[in-house]
């Protein structure tokens, strides 16, 4: 941690200045090797890009230190973030398109690719990299799903905060487990959100974070103004998409694997780790089979459905399932989501009709039936 001066601003010790000088040198050198498409295309990373990411993201201690310094870089005028909105659930349920629809309201600040790799210090990084800011045309992201990204695209990057502050509480070699952040971490998180809002001059904070389900109720209780949107997709379609993405990312190179691990993106790929949730069956068996992903679907959404019931029993109306198939077919679906999130629904977010899932004769019929029943339960919760 950094020393504080009498004015409560952080005073960096000499070794920190040396670290920052080294970082600044790396930034300057990397800027001279401009990538054609930005941080989001792994093949475009230069050796210096990779080194910079490894230095900044590979050390939780350095990340925490940079986060402390970001408070000084932002100054004393940082206002608290208002009415944050979180998009969370199992991957491949339309979380990105939903986040972008909300972000398009211009109310929200979100971390973007421009904040990489110093996502813990967005204000400081903006100052360090101002002269070396690259522009690039939007390109399809590595998932190969038609979603286009550029430097200004909001993305799921905030989990670096949780890994930095309490990663040992929930990240295990065999999977990710629920945890309850302590009061100090929650206060640091509020401050972190405020700094991101300050960076982008927006009053509200928006995050897409699938791992948020691991701390869903504690956050809902601690942040009464927050709203949590839980995208839900047809279980067979979502399981097939997860299996496809796992195969796509399975043979990633060492840097890509490290990158996904730094961001705690363990949903699929070379460092895939399941969610290990109380009261739910952990997935087992080969990952190229659909049953593994159906079991993961049932575990995650069974857990989330229970959390929704618990929250509502406590009088918390902050959790809302969002049915993926309805967004592209029901004209009333988006206005309901927008009203829940407190944004103007008039802009057309351009949701596309969902493609029906392909039948899979190898899928366990009992798993499919259980998943369908759980999907119906979540649809009913969305209608309440």
N, C-alpha and C positions, 0 to 999 in steps of 0.2 A: 504494500500500500504506500501511497505517497504522503509526504509530510504536508501539513496544512499550515499556512501562514496565519497571522493574526486577523486577516480580513476574510478568513475561511476559504480563500482560494488555494488551490494546490500549488505547492512549491516542489518542483522535481529535483531529486538528488542528482549528482553529476553523472551517475551511470545511466540515468534515464535520458539525459541530454545526448549522451553518446549513442544510445539506442535510436533516438529520434533522428540524429544526424545520419546514422546508417540507413534508416528507413527512407529518409528524404533522398539520399543518394540512390537507393534502389528505385524509388519512384521516378527520379529524373532519368536514370538509365533505361528503365522499362518504357518510358514515354517515347524514347527515340526508336523503339522497336514496335511501332504501332500495329495492333492486331486488326484485321479487316472487319471483324464482327463483334469483338468485345469479349468480356469475361465469360460469357455464357457458352462459348464454343471451345471445348477443351483442346481441340487440335490447334487452336490459334495461340495457345499460351507459349510465350517464350521461356527460356531458361530463367531469366530474371523475374518474369511474372510468377513462375512456380516458386522461386526462392522467396519472393516477397510474401506470397500466400502462406508458405510453410512457416516463415518467421512469425508472422502476425497471428495466424489462426492456430498454429501448432502448439502454442503455449498459453494455457488458461491464465497463468500468472501475468504474462505480458498483456493479455486481453483485458484483465481486470485493471491493470495499471493504466492502460490506454483509456479505459472507460472513465477512470477517475480524472484523467487529464482532460477528457472531453468536456467535463463540467466547467473547467476553467476556460476552455476554448469557447464554449457557448456563452459564458458570462452570467451575470446575476439576473438577467431579464427573462429567463426561461419560465414560461407559464405552464402550469400543470395541463396535461392532456385531458380533453373533455370526452366523455361518452365513447370510450374505445369500442371497436368491433373486432371480433376474432372469427376467422373461418377455420374450422378444425374438423377432422374426421379421418377416415382411412383414405389413402391416396387413390387417385383415378376416379373421383366422384364429381368432377367439375369444380374443384376448389379454386383453380386459377381463374377460370372465366367468371366465377362469382366474385372473387376478390377484385378483379378488374372492373366489373360492373359497378361495384361500390366505390372503387378508387376514382372512377370517372365522374363522380359527383363533385370532385374538387374540394371536398371537406376534409379529406384524410391525408395524413402523412404516412408513408410506408417506406421501409428500407428498399432500395433498388440496387441493381447491379453496379451503379455508379459508386455505391458505398463499400463495395468489396475492394480489398479484403478487411478494411478496418471498420467492420460493422459495429464494433463496440465503441467507436469514436467517430461518428459520422461528421460532426462539426469540425473536429481536428483534421480529419482526412480531407474534407472539402477544401480546407485552407492549404494543406500540403500538396494536394493534387490539382489545384486550380489551374496552374500554368500548363499542366500536362494532360488536361482533360481530352480524351479522344472522342470522336464522333464515329458512329458506324451505322450502317443500314440495318433495319430489323431483319433478323434471320430466324429460321425455324429452330426451336430449342432441341436439345439432344434427344428428347423423348420421341421425336418423329411423329408428333400428333397434330401438326398444323398450327400450333401455338407459336406466334412470332414474338421475339424478344429483342430489346435493345438496351442501351445503358440506363434508360429511364423507366424500364419496366419494373413494377413492384414485384417482389419475390419473397419466398419463404426463407428468410435469413436470420430472424431474431432468435432462433434456438441457440445460437452462439452465446447469447446472454445466459441462458439457463445452464448450458454446459459449463460455462465459466464459473458461475456462482454455486451450482449444486449438482454438477454432473455425476459425482460419485453417489448421489442419492437415488438415481434412477437409471443410469446407463450401466448395464451389466454385459459381460461377454456373450451371454445367451439370449439377451433381449432387454427390452425397456419396461420398467415397472412404474406404477403410480407413486407419487411422492407428495408431501405437503410442504411447500416453501415456508420458511420461517418469516417472522415479521421484518427482519432486516433485509432479507432478499426481496420481499414484496415492496418494501419502500424503495430499494434500489431499482426495482423494475418500474415503478411509477416515475422515478427520475429519468430512467432510460427512455421511456416513452415520451416524456416531455422534451428531452433533448432531440429526439427524432422529429417531433413536431416543430421544434425551433429550427432545425436544419432545413425543413421544407416550408416553413411559414404557413402551417395548417393547424387548425385548432384541435382536430381529432386524430386518434391513432387507429390504424388498421393493420392487422397482421393475418397472414395465412400461415398456420402452423399445425401440422397434423399431430405433433407431439403434445399439443395443448390438452389433449384428452387425458394426459397423465396427471394433470393438476387442475382439472376442470372445475370441480366443486369448490376447492379452496379459493380459486381465483374469482368465481362467481360470488362467493361470500365476501371476499375482501374488496371487490370492485363493484359496488352496487349499480354504477352507471353503465357498466359494460354489457354488451350483447354478444352472444355466442351463436354463430350459425353453423349447423352441422349438416353438410351435404351428404345425401344418401342416394345411392344409385342401385339399380336392379342388381341383385347379388351375383347372378351369373355373368352379366356383362362386366361388372367391376372385377370379379375374380379373373375373368379372361384377360382383362386389360392389365391387371397386376402381373399375371403370369407372363404376358407378352413383354412388359417392361423389364421384368426380371431377366428374361432371356436376352433382351437388348443390352442391358448393362452388365451382364454376368462376366463378360471378358474385358472389363474396363482395365486400363493401365494403372500403374501404381499411384500416379498422381490423382487420377480421377477417383480412385478408391479413397485416398486420403482426404480429398476435397469433400466427398460425401460424408465421410466420418466426422470431419471438422464441423460440418453443418448439422450433424446428427440426423442425416437422411438415410435411415436404415430400412426404408419401406421395401426396397428391392435392390438387386444388383450384387456385386461381389462381397459387400459387407452387410448383407441383409440380416436383420434381427427382428424377431416378432415382438409384438406387444404382449407382455405377460400380465394378464389382468385377473384380479381376484374373482372367483366364482365362474371363470370362463375356462374352456378347454384350450390349451396352447396347441397351435398347429404342429403337426408332425408329418414325416414322410417326404418323398421327393418333391422338390420345388418346381419341377416341370409338370407335375400333375395338378389338376384343377382342385382336388380335394384339399390340398394344403391351403390354398387361397380362400376357398369357401369356409374352411374352419377359422382362418384369420378374420374373415368378414363377420362371421357369427360372433366371434369373441369380442371384436371391437364394437360392433353395433349393439350387441347384447349389453355390454358394459355401458355404452353411451345411453341406451334406452333406460337403463336402471338409473343413471345419473340424472336424466331428465325427470323421471318420476320423483326421485329424491328431492331435487331442487324445487319442483312444483309443490311437493308436500310441505316444504319449508317456506313457501310463499315467494320463492324466487322465480320470476317469469323471464329469466335472462337467456334461456336455452331454447333454440328453435331448430327442429329438423327441416332441411330444405331438400325436397324431392327433386332430384336431377331431371327425371323424365318430364316433370311438370313445367320446368323452366322454359323448355322449348315447345310446349304444346298447350299450356293453360294460360290464357291472357291475364288471369287473376293472380298467378303465382308470383311474378316479380313485384307487383305493387304491394303484396302482403309482406314480402321480404324487405322491401325498401321501407315500408312503414315501421316494421320492427326495428330496423337499423337506424331509422331517423334520417332518411335521405329522400330526395325528390324522385319519384318513380317515373317522371315524364320522359326522361331520355331513354331511348331504345337501346338496351345493352346487346342486342343481337344474338340472343341465345338460339342455338340451332336444335332442331328436333333430334332426339336421341335415336341412335341406331339400335334396333332390337338385338338382343344377344343371340349368338349361334347356339344351337343345341349341341350338347356334348354327351354322347352315350356313355362315356367313361366316368362321368361325374356320379358320385354316390347319391342315389335318389333320396335317401334320408337326409343327407346334408342339404340338398337342394330344397326339400320340403321345409326343413327347419329355417333355412335362410329366408324362404318366401314368407313364412309366418312372421318372422321378425321384421321383415320389410313392411308387411301390413301393419304391424304394431307401430312402427315409426311413422308410417303414413297417417295413422290415427292420431299420433301425438302431434304431427304437423297441422292437423285440422282443428285441434283444440284451441 
